[in-house]
């Protein structure tokens, strides 16, 4: 067998690599090194199928004709499946707050179990995560809003630990992340905000300015892929149908994505790496507007309006908590239009299909305004 050993191949003009056509086999026990660089160094002239290693995200990515997207979705599992964690919330009248952290194994069915506690009781706590850490920020303990950021380790149970501070005190912010960076969008205190903060999840420290939302608002829903974070709906001073997005490894202002089928706030949002869902919420602005049972979806890598997915098992609004694995989306808690009635319901759907949600189990107590959930297997990882 002949052997060709070269250190560099170029085309005849030495301005690029030669094209290799036909069936090409690489037979080695070592490795194949592909081009690599940061997100900012992505090539300008691209065609579908190009592949590279993104040193910012730590993932292989390819150009699909619309954008760069991950080749492989990480699916780190615990206890036979991905773990979801829900934080805080508001009890029915007289409105006591919770500091509890509860977890589920997303691939199974059953009631939530105790994980530990936040350092304070609060509703409107925003949640995001990497494959190892869950992050919780802001919230209202019944007095002044908080700017605290805390974290947990999914593989253990125990109380949350101090991470740093947001750039502002806020409740009812929303959050999304990929494997390295987390974003916090909007919120309320004492007026609705358009600020987007970011953190590096693997470290600790204070949040920094990322850019601005296209509108000031609280109680938005959020999710994302490894490259995009999506934010939809919200309240200021009435409900909105706006869906917006950012490229998570850059900084800058959000851009318009499309519209929800109706103006809504207080929805739950979660995703796989390709499809994101908005569930529940309130489709009108009065303070006691009825909740809805609708679930809608978008394709994250495209732009456009949401489409019908199916229905929740129960109409509910105001800060549904949601989390996901690569295959299953879970929606928990929520408020009824009946004063003083919260729900402990947990529903689930299979993300790649469409259809109505099914019963998963129950939280330890009925609550609303949970405003987010964290998992070690969501679509941004």
Secondary structure, 3 states (H helix, E strand, C coil): CCCCCCCCCCCCCCCCCCCCCCCCCCCCCCCCCCCEECHHHCCCCCCCCCEEEECCCCEEEEECCCCEEECCCCCCCECCECEEEEECCECCCCCCECCEEEEEECCCCCCCEEEEECCCCCECCEEEECCCEEEEECCECCCCECCEEEEEECCCCCCCEEEEECCCCCECCEEEECCCEEEEECCECCCECCEEEEEECCCCCCCEEEEECCCCCECCEEEECCCEEEEECCECCCEEEEEEEEECCCCCCCEEEEEEEEEEECCEEEECCCEEEEECCECCCCCCCCEEEEEEEEECCCCCCCEEEEEEEEEEECCCEEEECCCEEEEECCECCCCCCEEEEEEEEECCCCCCCEEEEEEEEEEECCCCEEECCCCCC
